Amino acid sequence: MIKDFFGDHLTPLAWGERLPSVWDKPFTFSEQEWAGRVTDQQFIQNSAENLCGEYQKIGEIMRDTFVGLHDRMAHFQGRKDDLVSTELFRHLSESDEWHALKEKTRGDTMGSALATSHISKEFLANLPEEVRLAIQKHQEAQREMENAQAQANAGLPISQDQLDALRERLAQTQQQALDAMGNSPAQMKASAWDSVQAAHNDLNQAKKAADAFGLGWGNESGQASSIENLDGIVELAEHIRENEGLQGLLDTLGWVEEMAQSIKEEVSSGQHYFTHYVRGSLDLERLADEEYLYLASDVEEIRLGFFARAIDGDVLLKHYEGEDELGKGPFVFVYDTSGSIKPYRTILAAIILSLLKAAREEGRRFVAIPFSGPGDFQVFDPGPDPTPAQLLELVKFGFWGGTEPYLPLEAALEIIRTDESMQKADILFLTDGEFASPPDDFLRNLKKIRKDIGLSLVSLVLFMTNQQCELFSDRVVSAMRLDDRGSVRMAFENVFRGW
């Protein structure tokens, strides 16, 4: 089936082998990427399948679009054997929007593949009706001519008159297609502009979605993603665009994540509050000022004395309050999805993703446990490399019922108790409701895990005070509003400080 769309070149090209192309370039690396990786993507196959009924040569159009965007050294030259494809790609490649898009996609297999899908659909769909029909007839004639020539080469019966008639039809349909495009230059230019602009916008949205969900993009900075995730990223971007509950998530996530990271850097090490000096192993960030004088001394004996003490782990260091690092065991986010939280689900989703991203950057296991009324809770344990589908399910999920937190908190404690790699664990508990006093069994279990393993449990209470949280939390942080940046910043600052 795939060969019907993309032709026979779905295996690595032999050395020196060339495919017919409108691009002039020295290497075939982009064709190899197309054949070996891109055509496996479901969204690419869907695009080809949707268009193959109208365009017999859709595979060549999509391949040439990808190569033109992906190959840094590709220059437009056209094809002497296919003047229609030449004219189509001339309209695309001459637009300023094409060159701007190529600046973003060259060398980027993921970006080029996504842009190819959109351009193929949008450009061909928006062509003037006369042009579209003429190109379709020309491609049908091309395919008939190729099939007949293959039949003749195989020694199967076909007359010279039949071949000549097919050649004549091919020449006629080619001229008709060229005339149709020549009669509509403004509409051709508009179609090229619209399709490239749409591809540019969708590429930006997909990149934002990939970054927001901690997936990264290709070889760009951050958590790198590969083309194997691209189908999921495309689906993710589409869901965000189409789902009313997720609209605005990317913009909200931007300021929430930036704020959380800034506060975390400020307070997680506690290095605002110098208290005294200690002696220990060399740490340039905490080295006492006088030790820097010894290190920079012109007197060799003083300088060598500093190095000797550094080797022995006996240099003077500044000590700060809150110096202990965050726990490196599991990070469990137990959060309320009762009905009263639902209006703030976008900000809640942004907080979930920010915490997940921070945990992944630290190499920590992240588990999310949304809960609501009695027995309503679910454990999301996406692992070190969550898929786009897992992340989407996580941020969309909610019960939107009542509030009963102890079973989900017990589930969090069980995860912490059974994690063999854990030295210390952190639980962030978020709620906006009142609930019953903690059961004695829960308190005993919590006390034992605190003693045996080490555990930090911080409660973030929204819109109100909650006396029950005081009975089991190390700290309780109140945030009177979740839709205000100042309140969210204060909440993050109080959660991370001293944690």
C-alpha positions as CSV (number, residue, x, y, z in Angstrom):
1,M,0.0,0.0,0.0
2,I,2.8,2.5,0.9
3,K,4.5,1.9,-2.4
4,D,1.3,2.9,-4.2
5,F,1.7,6.3,-2.6
6,F,5.5,6.8,-2.5
7,G,6.9,4.7,-5.3
8,D,9.6,2.1,-5.2
9,H,12.2,4.2,-3.4
10,L,11.5,3.1,0.2
11,T,14.9,1.5,0.7
12,P,18.3,3.2,1.0
13,L,19.5,4.5,-2.3
14,A,22.6,2.9,-3.9
15,W,25.7,5.0,-4.1
16,G,25.3,7.5,-6.9
17,E,21.7,6.6,-7.5
18,R,19.5,9.6,-8.4
19,L,15.8,10.1,-8.3
20,P,13.9,12.5,-10.6
21,S,13.7,15.8,-8.7
22,V,13.1,19.5,-9.3
23,W,16.0,20.2,-7.0
24,D,19.7,20.4,-7.8
25,K,21.9,19.2,-5.0
26,P,25.1,17.1,-4.5
27,F,23.8,14.5,-2.0
28,T,20.9,12.2,-1.4
29,F,20.7,12.3,2.4
30,S,17.3,13.9,2.4
31,E,15.9,11.2,0.1
32,Q,17.3,8.6,2.5
33,E,15.5,10.3,5.4
34,W,12.3,10.5,3.5
35,A,12.4,6.8,2.4
36,G,13.8,5.4,5.6
37,R,12.0,7.3,8.3
38,V,9.4,9.8,7.2
39,T,7.1,7.6,5.2
40,D,6.6,5.4,8.2
41,Q,4.8,8.2,10.0
42,Q,1.0,7.7,10.2
43,F,0.2,11.4,9.6
44,I,2.3,11.3,6.4
45,Q,0.6,8.2,5.2
46,N,-2.8,9.7,6.0
47,S,-2.0,12.8,3.9
48,A,-0.9,10.6,1.0
49,E,-4.0,8.4,1.2
50,N,-6.3,11.4,1.3
51,L,-4.7,12.8,-1.9
52,C,-3.8,9.7,-3.9
53,G,-7.3,9.4,-5.4
54,E,-6.9,12.8,-7.0
55,Y,-3.2,12.9,-7.7
56,Q,-1.5,9.8,-9.1
57,K,1.9,11.2,-8.4
58,I,1.3,12.4,-4.9
59,G,4.3,10.5,-3.6
60,E,6.7,12.5,-5.8
61,I,5.1,15.8,-4.9
62,M,5.4,15.1,-1.2
63,R,9.0,13.7,-1.5
64,D,10.1,16.8,-3.5
65,T,8.4,19.1,-0.9
66,F,10.3,17.3,1.9
67,V,13.6,17.4,0.1
68,G,13.3,21.1,-0.8
69,L,12.6,22.0,2.9
70,H,15.1,19.5,4.4
71,D,18.2,19.7,2.2
72,R,20.4,22.7,3.0
73,M,22.0,22.6,-0.4
74,A,18.9,22.1,-2.6
75,H,18.5,24.7,-5.3
76,F,15.5,24.8,-7.6
77,Q,16.2,23.8,-11.2
78,G,13.1,22.0,-12.4
79,R,12.6,18.8,-14.4
80,K,13.0,18.6,-18.2
81,D,10.9,15.5,-18.2
82,D,8.0,17.0,-16.1
83,L,7.3,20.6,-16.8
84,V,4.1,20.5,-14.7
85,S,5.9,19.6,-11.5
86,T,8.5,22.2,-12.4
87,E,5.9,24.9,-12.6
88,L,4.2,23.8,-9.4
89,F,7.4,24.0,-7.4
90,R,8.5,27.2,-9.0
91,H,5.4,28.9,-7.5
92,L,6.3,27.4,-4.1
93,S,10.0,27.9,-4.1
94,E,9.9,31.6,-5.3
95,S,7.7,32.7,-2.4
96,D,9.3,34.6,0.5
97,E,7.3,32.4,2.9
98,W,9.0,29.3,1.5
99,H,12.4,30.7,2.2
100,A,11.4,31.7,5.7
101,L,10.0,28.3,6.4
102,K,13.1,26.6,5.1
103,E,15.2,28.5,7.5
104,K,13.4,26.6,10.2
105,T,13.2,23.2,8.6
106,R,16.5,22.6,6.9
107,G,18.3,19.7,8.5
108,D,15.2,19.1,10.7
109,T,13.6,15.9,9.7
110,M,10.7,16.3,12.1
111,G,9.9,19.9,11.0
112,S,10.3,19.1,7.3
113,A,8.0,16.1,7.5
114,L,5.3,18.1,9.3
115,A,5.5,21.0,6.9
116,T,5.4,18.6,4.0
117,S,2.1,17.2,5.1
118,H,0.5,20.6,5.5
119,I,1.9,22.1,2.3
120,S,0.8,19.0,0.2
121,K,-2.7,19.2,1.5
122,E,-3.2,23.0,1.6
123,F,-1.4,23.8,-1.7
124,L,-3.2,21.2,-3.8
125,A,-6.5,21.7,-2.1
126,N,-6.4,25.5,-2.7
127,L,-5.4,25.4,-6.3
128,P,-7.9,27.0,-8.8
129,E,-10.4,24.4,-9.9
130,E,-9.3,24.5,-13.6
131,V,-5.6,24.0,-12.5
132,R,-6.4,21.2,-10.1
133,L,-8.4,19.2,-12.8
134,A,-5.7,19.8,-15.4
135,I,-2.9,18.5,-13.1
136,Q,-4.9,15.5,-12.2
137,K,-5.5,14.6,-15.9
138,H,-1.8,15.1,-16.6
139,Q,-0.8,12.8,-13.7
140,E,-3.2,10.1,-14.9
141,A,-1.6,10.3,-18.3
142,Q,1.8,10.1,-16.7
143,R,0.9,7.0,-14.8
144,E,-0.7,5.3,-17.9
145,M,2.5,6.1,-19.9
146,E,4.7,4.6,-17.1
147,N,2.6,1.5,-16.9
148,A,2.6,0.9,-20.6
149,Q,6.4,1.5,-20.8
150,A,6.9,-1.0,-18.0
151,Q,4.7,-3.5,-19.9
152,A,6.7,-3.0,-23.1
153,N,10.0,-3.4,-21.3
154,A,8.8,-6.7,-19.7
155,G,8.0,-8.0,-23.2
156,L,4.3,-8.0,-22.7
157,P,2.1,-7.3,-25.7
158,I,1.5,-3.6,-26.4
159,S,1.6,-2.0,-29.9
160,Q,3.7,1.0,-30.9
161,D,0.5,2.8,-31.9
162,Q,-0.8,2.4,-28.3
163,L,2.5,3.9,-27.0
164,D,2.4,6.8,-29.5
165,A,-1.2,7.5,-28.5
166,L,-0.3,7.6,-24.8
167,R,2.7,9.9,-25.5
168,E,0.4,12.3,-27.5
169,R,-2.1,12.3,-24.7
170,L,0.7,13.0,-22.1
171,A,1.9,16.0,-24.2
172,Q,-1.6,17.4,-24.5
173,T,-2.4,17.1,-20.8
174,Q,0.9,18.6,-20.0
175,Q,0.2,21.7,-22.1
176,Q,-3.3,22.0,-20.8
177,A,-2.0,22.0,-17.2
178,L,0.7,24.6,-18.0
179,D,-1.9,26.8,-19.7
180,A,-4.2,26.5,-16.8
181,M,-1.4,27.6,-14.3
182,G,-0.4,30.4,-16.7
183,N,-3.9,31.8,-16.8
184,S,-4.1,32.0,-13.0
185,P,-0.8,33.5,-11.7
186,A,-2.3,35.5,-8.8
187,Q,-4.3,32.5,-7.6
188,M,-1.3,30.2,-7.8
189,K,0.7,32.6,-5.8
190,A,-2.0,33.0,-3.2
191,S,-2.3,29.2,-2.9
192,A,1.4,28.8,-2.4
193,W,1.4,31.6,0.2
194,D,-1.5,30.2,2.1
195,S,-0.2,26.7,2.2
196,V,3.3,27.7,3.4
197,Q,1.9,30.1,6.0
198,A,-0.4,27.4,7.3
199,A,2.6,24.9,7.5
200,H,4.6,27.6,9.3
201,N,1.9,28.2,11.9
202,D,1.2,24.5,12.5
203,L,4.9,23.8,12.9
204,N,5.2,26.5,15.5
205,Q,2.2,25.0,17.4
206,A,3.6,21.5,17.2
207,K,7.0,22.7,18.5
208,K,5.3,24.6,21.4
209,A,3.3,21.5,22.3
210,A,6.4,19.3,22.2
211,D,8.3,21.7,24.4
212,A,5.4,22.3,26.8
213,F,4.9,18.6,27.3
214,G,8.7,18.1,27.9
215,L,9.1,16.1,24.7
216,G,11.6,18.4,23.0
217,W,12.1,18.7,19.3
218,G,14.7,16.9,17.2
219,N,18.2,18.0,18.3
220,E,17.2,21.3,19.8
221,S,18.0,22.0,23.4
222,G,16.1,20.3,26.2
223,Q,14.6,16.9,26.3
224,A,15.2,15.7,22.7
225,S,12.5,13.9,20.9
226,S,12.8,11.8,17.8
227,I,10.7,11.4,14.7
228,E,9.2,8.3,16.2
229,N,7.3,10.6,18.6
230,L,6.2,12.9,15.8
231,D,2.8,11.2,15.2
232,G,2.0,11.7,18.9
233,I,3.2,15.3,18.8
234,V,1.0,16.1,15.8
235,E,-2.0,14.5,17.6
236,L,-1.1,16.5,20.8
237,A,-1.1,19.8,18.9
238,E,-4.4,19.0,17.2
239,H,-6.1,18.1,20.5
240,I,-4.9,21.3,22.1
241,R,-6.2,23.3,19.2
242,E,-9.5,21.5,19.1
243,N,-10.2,20.9,22.8
244,E,-11.9,23.8,24.5
245,G,-10.6,22.7,27.9
246,L,-7.0,22.8,26.7
247,Q,-7.1,26.1,24.8
248,G,-4.8,28.6,26.4
249,L,-2.7,25.8,28.0
250,L,0.5,26.6,26.1
251,D,0.3,30.3,26.9
252,T,-0.5,29.6,30.5
253,L,2.2,27.0,30.8
254,G,4.8,29.5,29.5
255,W,4.5,31.8,32.5
256,V,3.8,29.1,35.0
257,E,6.9,27.1,34.0
258,E,9.1,30.1,33.8
259,M,8.0,31.2,37.2
260,A,8.4,27.8,38.8
261,Q,11.9,27.3,37.4
262,S,13.0,30.8,38.5
263,I,11.6,30.3,42.1
264,K,13.1,26.8,42.2
265,E,16.5,28.0,41.3
266,E,16.2,30.8,43.9
267,V,15.0,28.8,46.9
268,S,15.8,25.1,46.4
269,S,19.3,25.5,47.6
270,G,18.4,28.2,50.1
271,Q,21.4,30.2,49.1
272,H,19.9,33.6,50.0
273,Y,20.7,33.1,53.7
274,F,24.3,32.8,54.7
275,T,24.7,31.7,58.3
276,H,28.3,30.5,59.0
277,Y,31.4,29.0,57.6
278,V,32.2,25.2,57.5
279,R,35.2,23.2,56.3
280,G,34.8,20.7,53.5
281,S,35.6,19.6,50.0
282,L,36.2,22.1,47.3
283,D,33.0,23.8,46.0
284,L,33.7,26.9,44.0
285,E,30.2,28.2,44.3
286,R,30.4,28.3,48.1
287,L,34.2,28.9,48.5
288,A,34.9,31.6,51.1
289,D,36.3,34.9,49.8
290,E,39.6,34.6,51.6
291,E,40.1,31.2,50.0
292,Y,39.9,32.8,46.6
293,L,42.7,35.2,47.8
294,Y,44.9,32.1,48.6
295,L,44.0,30.6,45.3
296,A,45.1,33.7,43.4
297,S,48.1,34.5,45.5
298,D,51.4,35.4,43.8
299,V,53.2,33.6,46.7
300,E,53.7,30.0,45.6
301,E,53.7,28.6,49.1
302,I,50.3,30.1,49.9
303,R,48.9,28.9,46.6
304,L,50.3,25.4,47.0
305,G,49.0,25.3,50.6
306,F,45.5,26.0,49.3
307,F,45.7,23.2,46.7
308,A,46.9,20.8,49.5
309,R,44.0,21.7,51.7
310,A,41.6,21.3,48.7
311,I,42.9,17.8,48.0
312,D,42.4,17.0,51.7
313,G,38.8,18.4,51.7
314,D,39.7,21.1,54.2
315,V,38.8,24.4,52.6
316,L,36.6,27.1,54.1
317,L,33.1,27.1,52.7
318,K,30.1,29.4,53.1
319,H,27.1,27.6,54.6
320,Y,23.5,28.7,53.8
321,E,20.2,27.9,55.4
322,G,18.1,25.4,53.4
323,E,21.3,24.0,51.9
324,D,20.0,20.4,51.7
325,E,19.1,19.4,48.2
326,L,15.6,18.5,47.1
327,G,14.9,14.8,47.5
328,K,16.1,12.6,44.6
329,G,13.5,9.9,45.1
330,P,10.0,9.9,43.6
331,F,8.1,13.1,43.2
332,V,4.4,12.4,43.7
333,F,1.8,15.0,42.9
334,V,-1.6,14.2,44.6
335,Y,-4.1,16.8,43.4
336,D,-7.8,17.5,43.8
337,T,-10.0,17.3,40.7
338,S,-13.3,18.1,42.5
339,G,-15.9,20.2,40.7
340,S,-14.8,23.5,42.2
341,I,-11.3,23.0,40.7
342,K,-12.6,22.6,37.1
343,P,-12.7,26.3,36.2
344,Y,-9.0,26.4,36.8
345,R,-8.1,23.2,35.0
346,T,-5.8,25.0,32.4
347,I,-3.6,26.4,35.2
348,L,-3.7,23.0,37.0
349,A,-2.6,21.3,33.8
350,A,0.3,23.8,33.4
351,I,1.4,23.1,37.0
352,I,1.3,19.4,36.4
353,L,3.5,19.7,33.3
354,S,5.9,22.1,35.0
355,L,6.4,19.7,37.9
356,L,6.8,16.7,35.5
357,K,9.4,18.6,33.4
358,A,11.4,19.6,36.6
359,A,11.3,16.0,37.8
360,R,12.5,14.6,34.5
361,E,15.4,17.1,34.3
362,E,16.5,15.9,37.8
363,G,16.2,12.2,36.7
364,R,13.4,11.7,39.3
365,R,10.4,9.4,39.0
366,F,7.2,11.5,38.7
367,V,3.8,10.1,39.6
368,A,0.6,12.0,39.4
369,I,-2.5,11.0,41.3
370,P,-5.6,13.0,40.6
371,F,-8.5,12.3,43.0
372,S,-12.0,13.4,43.9
373,G,-14.7,11.7,45.9
374,P,-14.5,8.4,47.9
375,G,-12.6,5.8,45.8
376,D,-12.1,8.2,42.9
377,F,-8.4,8.4,42.2
378,Q,-6.1,7.2,39.4
379,V,-2.3,6.7,39.4
380,F,-0.4,8.1,36.4
381,D,3.1,6.7,36.3
382,P,4.4,7.7,32.8
383,G,8.0,6.6,33.3
384,P,11.2,8.4,32.3
385,D,10.1,8.9,28.6
386,P,6.3,9.5,28.6
387,T,4.6,9.3,25.2
388,P,2.6,12.3,23.9
389,A,-0.6,10.2,24.3
390,Q,0.2,9.6,28.0
391,L,0.8,13.3,28.6
392,L,-2.3,14.3,26.9
393,E,-4.4,11.8,28.9
394,L,-2.8,13.2,32.1
395,V,-3.6,16.8,31.5
396,K,-7.2,16.1,30.3
397,F,-8.1,13.8,33.1
398,G,-10.3,14.8,36.0
399,F,-13.2,13.4,38.1
400,W,-14.8,16.8,38.9
401,G,-16.8,15.4,41.9
402,G,-16.3,15.6,45.6
403,T,-13.2,15.5,47.9
404,E,-11.7,12.5,49.7
405,P,-7.9,12.4,49.8
406,Y,-6.7,9.6,52.1
407,L,-6.9,6.6,49.7
408,P,-4.9,8.5,47.0
409,L,-2.4,9.6,49.7
410,E,-2.1,6.0,50.8
411,A,-1.3,5.1,47.2
412,A,1.4,7.7,47.1
413,L,3.0,6.3,50.3
414,E,2.9,2.8,48.8
415,I,4.8,4.0,45.7
416,I,7.4,5.7,47.9
417,R,7.7,2.6,50.2
418,T,8.3,0.2,47.2
419,D,10.7,2.4,45.2
420,E,14.1,0.7,45.8
421,S,16.1,3.6,44.4
422,M,14.6,6.1,46.8
423,Q,16.6,8.0,49.4
424,K,14.1,10.8,50.0
425,A,10.7,11.4,48.5
426,D,8.5,14.5,48.0
427,I,4.7,14.6,47.9
428,L,2.9,17.8,46.9
429,F,-0.7,17.6,47.9
430,L,-3.1,20.2,46.3
431,T,-6.7,20.7,47.4
432,D,-9.4,23.3,47.7
433,G,-11.9,21.5,49.9
434,E,-12.7,20.4,53.4
435,F,-12.6,16.7,54.3
436,A,-12.6,14.4,57.3
437,S,-9.8,14.0,59.8
438,P,-7.0,11.6,58.8
439,P,-7.6,8.0,59.8
440,D,-5.2,6.6,62.5
441,D,-3.9,3.9,60.2
442,F,-2.9,6.6,57.6
443,L,-1.1,8.7,60.2
444,R,0.8,5.6,61.6
445,N,1.8,4.6,58.0
446,L,3.0,8.1,57.2
447,K,5.0,8.3,60.5
448,K,6.7,5.0,59.8
449,I,7.7,6.0,56.2
450,R,9.0,9.4,57.5
451,K,11.2,7.6,60.0
452,D,12.4,4.7,57.8
453,I,12.8,6.4,54.5
454,G,12.5,10.2,54.7
455,L,9.6,12.0,53.3
456,S,8.5,15.6,52.7
457,L,4.8,16.2,52.3
458,V,3.7,19.8,51.5
459,S,0.1,20.7,51.1
460,L,-1.0,23.5,48.9
461,V,-4.5,24.7,49.9
462,L,-6.5,26.9,47.6
463,F,-9.0,29.6,48.5
464,M,-9.3,28.7,52.1
465,T,-7.6,27.3,55.2
466,N,-7.7,23.6,56.0
467,Q,-7.1,22.4,59.5
468,Q,-7.0,18.7,58.5
469,C,-3.9,19.3,56.3
470,E,-2.1,20.6,59.4
471,L,-2.4,17.1,61.0
472,F,-0.3,15.2,58.3
473,S,1.7,17.8,56.4
474,D,5.2,19.1,57.0
475,R,4.1,22.4,55.8
476,V,0.8,23.9,54.6
477,V,0.9,26.6,52.0
478,S,-2.2,28.7,51.2
479,A,-3.0,30.3,47.9
480,M,-6.1,32.4,47.8
481,R,-6.3,32.6,44.0
482,L,-5.1,30.3,41.3
483,D,-6.0,32.6,38.4
484,D,-3.6,35.3,39.5
485,R,0.2,35.3,38.7
486,G,1.1,36.8,42.0
487,S,-0.7,34.1,43.9
488,V,0.7,31.3,41.8
489,R,4.2,32.7,42.3
490,M,3.8,32.9,46.0
491,A,2.4,29.4,46.1
492,F,5.4,28.0,44.2
493,E,7.8,30.0,46.3
494,N,6.4,28.6,49.5
495,V,6.2,25.1,48.1
496,F,9.9,25.0,47.0
497,R,11.4,27.0,49.9
498,G,13.3,24.7,52.3
499,W,12.0,21.6,50.4
